[in-house]
């Protein structure tokens, strides 16, 4: 423990990533340049501190496929000690090579690279700006990329994947004929990351389309000089690992105890789970059908139980005969992960307070103090806009159509706010942001509307959407589940009738007594909903209007003065008759007669109840692998929104479907039904009436963007497609010239006598690389160097630029050739890019 303490003293508790490898049973730091490179023969410990307002800490230990049992055991012990050193607050994860969690992969945006061998074999992790390299990387994945070192041979290739031939100063990307655009783009980004991080930005990248090799004759010559002539047909595509599309709806909770002196694991409950099942004095396993095991350690559990939680989880996996790569996540009471909380029907944090003006009373007797809603807060705090689900102050323009005979019929403005359960409506809301019109199209579906009307509503929504060139955000609104903004646009005039229709000329049958429940404290959050005219419908916390020959306005004991005032205002809309105010407990006999007699109703004292503070989750919805799959994206940012796909954002109170500009029609069609299935199969027993909102790329409302840190509204105009990035790779002849350079595989400043020990892997490849170098030189000795072409060694580096110059304008000192070589594009194209993109390219080139 003393040695571990010495290592722990150097741990920095600031946001970011720290990585150690296990070498001779000791924790050895991994340099930052090597982050994302993992030797298959080793184990690693990864510490991640988030950058959020509440800093969360996660510890992962990664197990290489060929690592020893001793190293695995040492890593597990260090993880437990590190957890104790950090006061038990981190969440611990067990990661197995090729089966890493989405959270783990999210740390390495450019991808993971698996290397042969291990530190114990004499390899070291990194030595930058070295070029004695020859390796072949097999690249797989579209969202989370992994690259594995394979034999440098044509036999390693297949038709469906992408391969990077890394030759030090040149990286050649070969795209399988059956690979898709997103895979190609991710591979280019990985190649650029290798170039920038390991070669100081001084390697050239070329791309070969496997189905059109003749178009890249020069690059193919280089590949053949390394790999030899291709004498065999390439293998067929290897199917991608299929993520679990259907979430495990059955989750089981087990109690773990050693009170009797031996380990006892006993099933406590199955989903949906509630938080009160967890007792602070014990430890629990939460089993997601063998997909993953989550371990919860109560604050009062014994030290021995807490220390052995991880090893016991591994033992539980063996006892259950689950796969050895089953994920394990260990957390302490009070430090639960977002995924863990998502598996519970409800979750309340200690000292939790309610949101700005929120009220949640569906199905529960709940009293929440109201805070007057201030729309100006939304502009200052984008996340608040998302949490409150308000895009503006609801002062925009409203237009409403009803579905009649499967066509759109405009609704009389004098009846705006009146919705009938036998109808379907389209509500188009127009507002302005940055002096540009923005649109929200609400599809309100009555509970008693026919299936044909519901279908026609969706069809007509597409027509309206097309009329506005796809700009509207589409929101499905199920009767009774109206989102806050929908309430706000009717300024306290929203009345929902249980049945019937609002069609002119149609006489709805007289139901006799009608009872309306009024909820809300001001015009931004008030609605009246018709409920069965029975005493059991009453609630001590609300205002009710009973409409018979006499109109009664009933005030429950738990309602506030603001709620009573809104009740009176809505009552005047429902009836022009004089109202008889009735206080709870002082009802006249006629009141009970109209309700069919007295009956018990919800009269418990209100408890403060807030919707569970669940963290949002992002999923990629794609059929790029040949079948439709949903893959979770952990620790997401705007960069994870993939233009080729549909993304699903779950904020618990709302589901967003984000449609990328290049998403195919099949993905768009499947995504909606998948969102419905996602709610139905969620282990926490989610409400299937949760609003589902469709958002188009480039037209994202604040209720969506607020869930992303530092949203860039101009990003879509500056992002580069695969084709654009490929065109930036430069002239093929330039790579050929650099390969002809006699110094190709010599280290800069280090001479040729030192063996290579960089992220490329083993240190015994130099002589082989020299043989490869000479064969390339011989193959291309007769090729002339293009006029004006400069080797990358001749380009000025930022450190060589003149002193005293404006550091923000250092690119102006470069010649046009140097500029294009360093930044990858011409000056004119560079100036057309948005400022953030220019700065990003300058940083990568070292000009900042």
Beta strands, then each sheet from edge to edge (+ up, - down):
strand 1: 16-23
strand 2: 26-29
strand 3: 37-39
strand 4: 43-49
strand 5: 57-63
strand 6: 91-96
strand 7: 112-115
strand 8: 135-140
strand 9: 146-150
strand 10: 162-166
strand 11: 170-175
strand 12: 204-209
strand 13: 252-257
strand 14: 264-270
strand 15: 283-287
strand 16: 292-297
strand 17: 327-332
strand 18: 397-404
strand 19: 407-410
strand 20: 418-420
strand 21: 424-433
strand 22: 436-445
strand 23: 473-478
strand 24: 494-497
strand 25: 514-519
strand 26: 527-531
strand 27: 543-547
strand 28: 551-555
strand 29: 579-583
strand 30: 617-622
strand 31: 629-633
strand 32: 646-650
strand 33: 654-659
strand 34: 691-696
sheet 1: 2+ 1- 4+ 5- 6- 17+ 16+ 15- 13+ 14-
sheet 2: 3+ 7+ 9+ 8- 10+ 11- 12-
sheet 3: 19+ 18- 21+ 22- 23- 34+ 33+ 32- 30+ 31-
sheet 4: 20+ 24+ 26+ 25- 27+ 28- 29-
end
